[in-house]
Each structure stands twice: as structure tokens, then as C-alpha cells.
Amino acid sequence: MTSLPAAPRYRLAVRTLCDFTAREGDLDHRFTPAPTALEGIAGHARVAARRGESYQRELPLCGTWEGLALSGRADGYDPVANRLEEIKTYRGDLSRMAANQRALHWAQVRVYGALLCAERGLATVTLALVYLDIASEQETVLTEQATAEELAGYLAGLCRRFLAWAEQEVRHQAGRDDALERLAFPHAAFRSGQRELAESAYKAAATGRCLLAQAPTGIGKTLATLFPLLKAMPRHKIDRVAFLTMKTPGRRLALAALQQLGAQDPAERLPLRVLELVARTKACEHPGRACHGEACPLARGFYDKLPAARQAAVAHGWLDREALREVALAHGVCPYYLGQELARWCDVVVGDVNHYFDAAALLHGLAQANGWRLALLVDEAHNLVERARGMYSAELSQRHFSRLQRHSPPAVASPLKRLIRQWQALLRAEPGQGERCLRG
């Protein structure tokens, strides 16, 4: 395969390429619950520990194909067996995995296989999907033999499907950066203390440092922090800005400030893609229905309809909750999951702090996978401590624990009974514990 000299040089992760080009069919979340990120990391380590000494974990691979600069890390490679592995952890019945989810996994290992063959001059390679049941620690391994020529052709097909989008993204980023270079503060003068806050926020973004700022109500903190971060985007290669809040009013203030910044020239809308992320329960159009094509019409054929919906959304640019819903319903797709997809392609994301700080946070995962330089604004950051307790603390209910003890076999029930006695003693020493839960 040869690269196309006329194509823009666009960098993306292997996972992003596969997510964009290899998904099809229904949205289907019946194969749940999925392991946590920590369980997945531990599962990968267990699989790697079972391999030989020559096994290479987290193998970095990169290459330029059709003008696209691809990079990623294959889960493992055994050079002795010439076997490249993609490891997936799961719990439950593997046969319930949707076919389009399995197809995505094959796409990932095939792309890594193409990069590996090109990098090391291999004629063939064995590709393996390794599914690890985290409960039983049993592996299910699916393999296929592939030639370098076959894999190169497969990758070329994916790259061609992505190329038009990459060209559009390069044009968008160039136009966005040019507009942000010319962006001016929307008022004739700063309020007292507002300039100092803006300058501090800009310096923090430019140097990659953290800034903790305390300012009185009414100073205009939202505008004084968003404006310098937008100015810093083109000058300091910041890929995305995320404005995270604790409550809905904070999101509204951020969106109002962004509208104010974008309304300076009525003849030319600021070419900035802004996305508001909301909780799934608030975005769901069919509460009570499961997220799969047999139950929800907006999940049926979701990935087949996604390209048109995605294109319409980025063309719209301003995607607050109402605008995102309008685009999604016009294309017959779920607003919540369309928003999850668009988080990859929008310049500014406004949402709750859990979108970055939760254990399975979308924005944190995207930033890590794509190597983004992300500027993060957290409104009312003093509330993060309490929110973190809710996100990271496990909770045990004494009522549920006692029920478990009563229905356990004798070998387990006896130590559980001793634990319950100690629990009760602790609660007696700490009166007023209400529902009697332990968190930690």
C-alpha cells in the first residue's frame, strides 16, 4: 500500500479508526455488566503472566497509511509463535456477545496485525482474540492466520473510509484556530479582578500546570476562564477544552458564556463545536426500555445511521441538550449515545464532573486513548471531595449482608457471621448511623 501525498497528515489512534469505520448494526448493551477498568487491567496482567518469557506486553505500533498517521498499543505479541493478541475481559455468557461487538474486536487486532507486519517485515502472522472470564479466569481464544498483503488491504479499506472525515477535520481545526487567534474579549473592559484571573488561567494552560482560583461571586469567573483557554488552544496546541460542573445551573452558565464569545461577529459564527453532555436518564427518549435494537427503536440500526447523524451534528456545531436531541431524533438515533460519539469530535465539552473523574469516565478515557492535550476547567472545585466519595466509595448494606449470610453454605456462613458481629459492635460504638451502611 502506498500513502497518498495529497492527503492531509492526520493523527489518530487505532481504536478511534476502528470505532469509526468497523461498527455496524444495532446498539446493544445486553452483554453486561462489563468488568471495571481496574478488573480489565488485572485481567490483562494475568493473561500476560501465563505467556512465555519472550511475550511482549503493550507493544507500541505505528505507521502511516493513506495519509493517516496511526498509533496504538497491541495487548501482546509472542515473536516465537508469531502470534499477536487482543485481550478482552468479560463476565457472564460469552455467547451473548453481539456479533458487531466481536467484529470490532477483530478489526482492532487486524489493524495491529497490519502495522506489525509492515514494521517488522513479516509475511504472515497469527491473530488471536483472547477472552478472559474474570470470574473463572478461563480463556477463550479465537485465532486466524493472515498474510501481510491481506492485512494491508483490510487496513487500506478502513483508511479510505476515514479519509474524507480526516480531511474535513483538518479544515475544521485550521478554521477554528484562525478564528480563535482573532477572538476578542466580548466586553469593552474587564471587571475588577477578572483580568488577573484570565491571565492566570492562560498561563496555567500554556505551561500545563494546575491552577486553584478563589474569587467572589459576580466577578465573571466562567467567562474569565473560558476565554483564555480558547485563546490558548491554537497557540499552545490544546486539543480540547472541558468545562465540568457539579450542577445543571453551572452548565447553563458555561453555555451562555460560550454563546457570548461566539456572537461577536453576527456575519460569521465562531467555528467552534460545543457539546453539552447530560446523564443517560435525562437524555433517554424511552425510559424503561433496554438499550438494544429489539427493545428501543433508537438503538435499532444505530451504527448504520450514525455516520449521517454524526455529519449533521458537526455541521450544526452548537450541540446543547436541545440541539443534540433534535439532530438525533431527525436521524432516528439515541441522543445520549450520539452525544457519547460526538465527545470525540467536539472542541468544547460541557458536562458534569463525573464525565472526567468517574472510574469509567468518558472524557478521561478519550484523552488517554487519543493523546489529547486537554484543558480542564472544574467549577466549584471545593465540592470535588464529596463527589469523589460518591464516585469511588464502595458501600455495604448490613441488611443485604445479613441476607447473604443466611443463604450461604456453612463454610462461608460462619466467618460471615463473625464479621457481622464485629460490624454490629462498630455501629454500637458509632450511634446515629441511620441505615447502617459501611463505606470505604
C-alpha positions as CSV (number, residue, x, y, z in Angstrom):
1,M,0.0,0.0,0.0
2,T,1.3,3.5,-0.8
3,S,0.4,6.7,1.0
4,L,-1.4,9.5,-0.8
5,P,0.8,12.6,-1.0
6,A,-2.2,14.9,-1.4
7,A,-3.9,13.7,1.7
8,P,-3.6,15.6,5.0
9,R,-1.4,14.2,7.6
10,Y,-3.9,13.4,10.4
11,R,-3.0,11.6,13.6
12,L,-5.4,9.1,15.2
13,A,-5.5,6.1,17.5
14,V,-6.1,2.6,16.1
15,R,-9.1,2.4,18.4
16,T,-10.6,5.6,17.0
17,L,-10.2,4.3,13.4
18,C,-11.9,1.0,14.3
19,D,-14.7,2.7,16.2
20,F,-15.4,5.0,13.3
21,T,-15.2,2.5,10.5
22,A,-15.9,-1.0,11.8
23,R,-19.1,-0.6,13.8
24,E,-22.4,-1.6,12.2
25,G,-25.9,-2.8,13.2
26,D,-27.8,-2.2,16.5
27,L,-26.7,-0.6,19.7
28,D,-26.7,-3.5,22.1
29,H,-25.9,-3.4,25.8
30,R,-27.3,-6.7,26.9
31,F,-23.8,-8.3,27.3
32,T,-23.4,-6.7,30.7
33,P,-22.2,-6.0,33.3
34,A,-18.7,-5.3,31.9
35,P,-15.6,-5.5,34.1
36,T,-14.3,-2.3,35.6
37,A,-11.2,-0.7,34.2
38,L,-9.1,-2.0,37.2
39,E,-10.5,-5.5,36.6
40,G,-9.6,-5.2,32.9
41,I,-6.0,-4.2,33.8
42,A,-5.7,-7.0,36.2
43,G,-7.1,-9.5,33.7
44,H,-4.6,-8.4,31.0
45,A,-1.8,-8.9,33.6
46,R,-3.0,-12.4,34.4
47,V,-3.1,-13.4,30.7
48,A,0.4,-12.0,30.1
49,A,1.8,-13.8,33.2
50,R,0.7,-17.1,31.6
51,R,2.7,-16.5,28.4
52,G,6.4,-17.3,27.8
53,E,9.4,-15.1,28.6
54,S,9.5,-13.8,25.0
55,Y,6.0,-12.4,25.3
56,Q,5.9,-8.6,24.7
57,R,3.1,-6.7,26.6
58,E,1.6,-3.4,25.5
59,L,3.5,-3.4,22.2
60,P,3.6,0.1,20.7
61,L,2.8,0.1,16.9
62,C,2.5,3.0,14.5
63,G,2.5,3.6,10.8
64,T,1.3,6.0,8.1
65,W,-1.3,4.6,5.7
66,E,-3.3,6.6,3.1
67,G,-2.0,9.8,4.6
68,L,-3.2,8.9,8.2
69,A,-0.7,8.6,11.0
70,L,-1.9,5.7,13.1
71,S,-0.7,4.6,16.5
72,G,-1.7,2.4,19.4
73,R,-0.6,-0.5,21.6
74,A,-1.3,-4.1,20.9
75,D,-2.1,-6.1,24.0
76,G,0.6,-8.7,23.4
77,Y,2.8,-10.3,20.9
78,D,4.8,-13.6,21.1
79,P,7.6,-13.4,18.5
80,V,8.4,-17.1,18.9
81,A,4.9,-18.2,18.0
82,N,4.4,-15.1,15.8
83,R,1.1,-14.5,17.5
84,L,-0.5,-11.1,18.0
85,E,-3.2,-11.0,20.8
86,E,-6.0,-8.7,21.6
87,I,-7.2,-9.4,25.1
88,K,-10.8,-8.7,26.3
89,T,-12.1,-9.3,29.8
90,Y,-15.7,-10.2,30.4
91,R,-18.1,-11.7,32.8
92,G,-21.2,-13.8,32.0
93,D,-22.0,-15.9,29.0
94,L,-19.6,-15.1,26.1
95,S,-22.1,-16.5,23.5
96,R,-24.4,-13.5,24.3
97,M,-21.8,-11.0,22.9
98,A,-23.3,-9.2,20.0
99,A,-21.8,-10.0,16.6
100,N,-21.0,-6.4,15.8
101,Q,-19.0,-6.2,19.1
102,R,-17.0,-9.2,18.1
103,A,-16.4,-7.7,14.6
104,L,-15.0,-4.6,16.3
105,H,-12.5,-6.7,18.2
106,W,-11.4,-8.4,15.0
107,A,-11.0,-5.1,13.3
108,Q,-8.6,-3.9,16.1
109,V,-6.4,-7.0,16.0
110,R,-6.3,-6.9,12.2
111,V,-5.2,-3.3,12.1
112,Y,-2.5,-4.0,14.7
113,G,-1.5,-7.0,12.6
114,A,-1.1,-4.8,9.5
115,L,1.1,-2.4,11.4
116,L,3.1,-5.2,12.9
117,C,3.8,-6.8,9.5
118,A,4.8,-3.5,8.0
119,E,7.0,-2.6,10.8
120,R,8.8,-5.9,11.1
121,G,8.7,-7.1,7.5
122,L,6.6,-10.2,8.4
123,A,4.9,-12.2,5.6
124,T,2.2,-13.7,7.8
125,V,1.0,-13.5,11.4
126,T,-1.4,-15.4,13.7
127,L,-4.1,-13.1,15.1
128,A,-5.8,-14.1,18.3
129,L,-8.8,-12.7,20.3
130,V,-8.3,-13.7,23.9
131,Y,-11.5,-13.5,26.0
132,L,-10.8,-13.8,29.7
133,D,-13.7,-14.6,32.1
134,I,-12.7,-12.6,35.2
135,A,-14.8,-14.8,37.4
136,S,-13.4,-18.2,36.4
137,E,-10.1,-16.8,34.9
138,Q,-10.7,-19.2,31.9
139,E,-9.6,-18.1,28.5
140,T,-11.5,-18.5,25.2
141,V,-9.1,-18.0,22.3
142,L,-10.2,-17.4,18.7
143,T,-7.4,-17.3,16.1
144,E,-7.0,-16.7,12.4
145,Q,-4.0,-16.8,10.0
146,A,-3.4,-13.7,7.9
147,T,-0.9,-12.6,5.3
148,A,0.7,-9.2,5.3
149,E,-1.0,-8.5,2.0
150,E,-4.4,-9.3,3.3
151,L,-4.0,-7.2,6.3
152,A,-2.6,-4.2,4.3
153,G,-5.7,-4.4,2.1
154,Y,-8.0,-4.5,5.1
155,L,-6.3,-1.5,6.7
156,A,-6.4,0.4,3.4
157,G,-10.2,-0.1,3.2
158,L,-10.7,1.4,6.7
159,C,-8.4,4.3,6.0
160,R,-10.2,5.2,2.8
161,R,-13.5,5.2,4.7
162,F,-11.9,7.6,7.3
163,L,-10.0,9.8,4.9
164,A,-12.8,12.1,3.9
165,W,-13.6,12.7,7.6
166,A,-9.9,13.4,8.3
167,E,-9.8,16.0,5.5
168,Q,-12.9,17.6,7.0
169,E,-11.3,17.6,10.5
170,V,-8.1,19.2,9.3
171,R,-10.1,22.0,7.6
172,H,-12.2,22.5,10.7
173,Q,-9.2,22.7,13.0
174,A,-7.5,25.2,10.8
175,G,-10.6,27.4,10.6
176,R,-11.2,27.1,14.3
177,D,-7.6,28.0,15.2
178,D,-7.6,31.0,12.9
179,A,-10.9,32.3,14.4
180,L,-9.6,31.8,18.0
181,E,-6.4,33.7,17.2
182,R,-8.7,36.7,16.4
183,L,-11.1,36.1,19.3
184,A,-11.5,39.2,21.4
185,F,-12.9,39.6,24.9
186,P,-16.7,40.3,24.5
187,H,-16.8,43.3,26.8
188,A,-15.1,46.7,26.5
189,A,-13.4,46.3,29.9
190,F,-12.7,43.6,32.4
191,R,-14.4,43.6,35.8
192,S,-12.3,44.1,38.9
193,G,-10.1,41.0,39.4
194,Q,-11.3,39.4,36.1
195,R,-8.2,40.2,34.1
196,E,-5.9,38.8,36.8
197,L,-8.0,35.5,36.8
198,A,-7.9,35.3,33.0
199,E,-4.1,35.9,32.9
200,S,-3.6,33.2,35.5
201,A,-5.8,30.7,33.6
202,Y,-3.9,31.4,30.4
203,K,-0.5,30.9,32.0
204,A,-1.7,27.6,33.6
205,A,-2.9,26.3,30.2
206,A,0.2,27.4,28.4
207,T,2.6,25.7,30.8
208,G,0.4,22.6,31.6
209,R,0.1,23.5,35.3
210,C,-2.8,23.3,37.7
211,L,-4.5,26.5,39.0
212,L,-6.7,26.7,42.0
213,A,-8.5,30.0,42.0
214,Q,-10.9,31.5,44.5
215,A,-12.9,34.6,43.5
216,P,-16.1,36.3,44.8
217,T,-19.5,35.8,43.2
218,G,-20.1,38.3,40.4
219,I,-16.6,38.6,39.1
220,G,-17.4,36.7,35.9
221,K,-15.3,33.6,36.6
222,T,-16.8,31.5,33.9
223,L,-16.0,34.0,31.1
224,A,-12.7,34.8,32.7
225,T,-11.6,31.2,32.4
226,L,-13.2,30.0,29.2
227,F,-11.9,33.0,27.2
228,P,-8.1,32.4,28.0
229,L,-8.4,28.7,27.4
230,L,-9.9,29.2,24.0
231,K,-7.1,31.7,23.2
232,A,-4.6,29.2,24.3
233,M,-5.9,26.4,22.1
234,P,-4.2,27.4,18.8
235,R,-1.1,28.9,20.4
236,H,-0.3,26.0,22.7
237,K,-1.7,23.0,20.8
238,I,-4.6,22.3,23.2
239,D,-6.8,19.7,21.5
240,R,-9.9,20.0,23.7
241,V,-11.4,22.1,26.5
242,A,-13.8,20.5,29.0
243,F,-15.8,22.7,31.4
244,L,-17.1,20.5,34.2
245,T,-19.7,21.4,36.8
246,M,-21.5,20.0,39.8
247,K,-25.0,21.1,38.9
248,T,-27.1,22.0,35.9
249,P,-27.0,25.8,36.5
250,G,-23.2,25.6,36.2
251,R,-23.6,24.0,32.7
252,R,-26.1,26.7,31.7
253,L,-23.6,29.5,32.8
254,A,-20.8,27.9,30.7
255,L,-23.0,27.5,27.7
256,A,-24.2,31.2,28.0
257,A,-20.6,32.3,28.2
258,L,-19.7,30.3,25.1
259,Q,-22.6,31.8,23.2
260,Q,-21.4,35.3,24.3
261,L,-17.9,34.6,23.0
262,G,-19.3,33.2,19.7
263,A,-21.7,36.1,19.0
264,Q,-19.1,38.9,18.4
265,D,-19.4,38.8,14.6
266,P,-23.1,38.4,13.6
267,A,-21.9,37.7,10.0
268,E,-19.6,34.9,10.9
269,R,-20.4,32.2,13.5
270,L,-17.4,31.1,15.5
271,P,-16.4,27.8,14.0
272,L,-16.3,26.0,17.4
273,R,-18.1,22.7,18.1
274,V,-19.7,22.9,21.6
275,L,-21.3,19.8,23.1
276,E,-23.4,19.5,26.3
277,L,-23.2,16.1,27.9
278,V,-26.1,15.0,30.2
279,A,-26.8,11.9,32.2
280,R,-28.4,8.9,30.3
281,T,-31.5,9.1,32.5
282,K,-32.1,12.7,31.4
283,A,-31.4,12.1,27.7
284,C,-33.4,8.8,27.3
285,E,-36.4,9.0,25.0
286,H,-37.8,5.7,26.0
287,P,-37.4,5.2,29.8
288,G,-37.9,1.6,30.9
289,R,-36.8,0.1,27.6
290,A,-33.5,-1.7,27.3
291,C,-30.6,-0.4,25.2
292,H,-30.8,-2.8,22.3
293,G,-32.5,-2.9,18.9
294,E,-35.2,-5.4,19.9
295,A,-36.5,-3.1,22.6
296,C,-35.7,0.5,21.6
297,P,-36.3,2.0,18.1
298,L,-33.4,4.4,18.6
299,A,-31.0,1.6,19.2
300,R,-32.1,-0.3,16.1
301,G,-29.6,0.1,13.3
302,F,-27.8,2.8,15.4
303,Y,-24.4,2.3,13.9
304,D,-25.8,2.1,10.4
305,K,-27.5,5.5,10.9
306,L,-24.6,7.0,12.9
307,P,-22.5,8.4,10.0
308,A,-25.3,10.7,8.7
309,A,-26.2,11.8,12.2
310,R,-22.6,12.5,13.1
311,Q,-22.1,14.5,10.0
312,A,-25.2,16.6,10.6
313,A,-24.2,17.2,14.2
314,V,-20.7,18.5,13.5
315,A,-22.2,20.7,10.7
316,H,-24.6,22.2,13.3
317,G,-21.7,23.0,15.6
318,W,-23.8,24.1,18.7
319,L,-25.0,21.0,20.4
320,D,-26.6,21.8,23.7
321,R,-29.1,19.3,25.1
322,E,-32.0,20.5,22.9
323,A,-30.0,20.8,19.7
324,L,-28.4,17.4,20.1
325,R,-31.8,15.8,20.7
326,E,-33.2,17.5,17.6
327,V,-30.3,16.1,15.4
328,A,-30.5,12.6,17.0
329,L,-34.3,12.3,16.5
330,A,-34.1,13.6,13.0
331,H,-31.8,10.6,12.2
332,G,-33.6,8.1,14.4
333,V,-30.7,7.5,16.8
334,C,-30.4,7.7,20.6
335,P,-29.5,11.3,21.8
336,Y,-27.4,10.0,24.7
337,Y,-25.2,7.7,22.6
338,L,-24.9,10.2,19.8
339,G,-23.5,12.6,22.4
340,Q,-21.0,10.0,23.6
341,E,-19.8,9.6,20.0
342,L,-19.6,13.4,19.4
343,A,-17.4,13.9,22.5
344,R,-14.6,12.6,20.2
345,W,-15.2,15.4,17.7
346,C,-16.2,18.5,19.6
347,D,-13.8,21.3,20.7
348,V,-15.5,22.2,23.9
349,V,-17.4,19.8,26.1
350,V,-19.6,21.0,28.9
351,G,-20.9,18.4,31.4
352,D,-20.8,17.0,34.9
353,V,-17.5,16.2,36.7
354,N,-18.3,12.5,36.5
355,H,-17.5,12.6,32.8
356,Y,-13.9,13.0,33.7
357,F,-13.4,11.9,37.3
358,D,-15.6,8.8,37.5
359,A,-13.9,5.4,37.4
360,A,-15.2,4.7,33.9
361,A,-15.1,8.4,32.8
362,L,-15.7,9.0,29.0
363,L,-13.5,12.1,28.7
364,H,-10.6,10.8,30.6
365,G,-10.6,7.6,28.5
366,L,-10.8,9.5,25.3
367,A,-8.0,11.9,26.3
368,Q,-5.7,8.9,27.2
369,A,-6.6,6.9,24.1
370,N,-6.1,9.7,21.7
371,G,-3.2,11.5,23.4
372,W,-5.1,14.8,23.7
373,R,-3.8,17.8,25.4
374,L,-6.9,18.5,27.4
375,A,-7.6,21.8,29.2
376,L,-9.8,21.1,32.2
377,L,-12.0,23.6,34.0
378,V,-13.8,22.5,37.1
379,D,-16.4,24.8,38.5
380,E,-16.9,24.8,42.3
381,A,-14.0,22.5,42.7
382,H,-14.3,22.5,46.5
383,N,-17.2,20.1,46.0
384,L,-15.0,17.5,44.3
385,V,-14.1,15.9,47.7
386,E,-17.7,15.0,48.4
387,R,-18.4,14.0,44.8
388,A,-15.3,11.8,44.8
389,R,-16.6,9.9,47.9
390,G,-19.7,9.1,46.0
391,M,-17.8,8.0,42.9
392,Y,-15.1,5.9,44.5
393,S,-16.5,4.6,47.7
394,A,-17.9,1.1,47.9
395,E,-20.9,0.6,50.1
396,L,-22.1,-2.5,52.1
397,S,-25.6,-2.6,53.5
398,Q,-25.9,-4.6,56.7
399,R,-29.4,-5.8,55.7
400,H,-28.1,-7.2,52.4
401,F,-25.0,-8.7,54.0
402,S,-27.1,-10.5,56.6
403,R,-29.3,-11.9,53.9
404,L,-26.2,-13.2,52.1
405,Q,-25.0,-14.9,55.4
406,R,-28.3,-16.7,55.9
407,H,-28.2,-18.2,52.4
408,S,-24.5,-19.1,52.3
409,P,-23.1,-22.7,52.8
410,P,-21.8,-23.5,56.3
411,A,-18.1,-23.0,55.3
412,V,-18.9,-19.4,54.3
413,A,-21.7,-18.6,56.7
414,S,-19.6,-19.0,59.8
415,P,-16.9,-16.4,59.0
416,L,-19.6,-14.1,57.7
417,K,-21.4,-14.3,61.0
418,R,-18.3,-13.3,62.8
419,L,-17.8,-10.4,60.5
420,I,-21.4,-9.3,61.1
421,R,-20.9,-9.4,64.9
422,Q,-17.8,-7.1,64.6
423,W,-19.9,-4.8,62.3
424,Q,-22.6,-4.5,64.9
425,A,-20.1,-3.7,67.6
426,L,-18.6,-1.0,65.4
427,L,-22.1,0.5,64.8
428,R,-22.9,0.4,68.5
429,A,-19.7,2.4,69.1
430,E,-20.8,5.0,66.5
431,P,-24.5,5.7,67.2
432,G,-26.7,7.5,64.7
433,Q,-25.6,5.7,61.6
434,G,-29.0,5.6,60.1
435,E,-29.5,2.8,57.6
436,R,-26.3,1.1,58.8
437,C,-24.0,1.0,55.8
438,L,-20.3,0.9,55.6
439,R,-18.5,2.9,53.0
440,G,-14.8,2.9,52.2
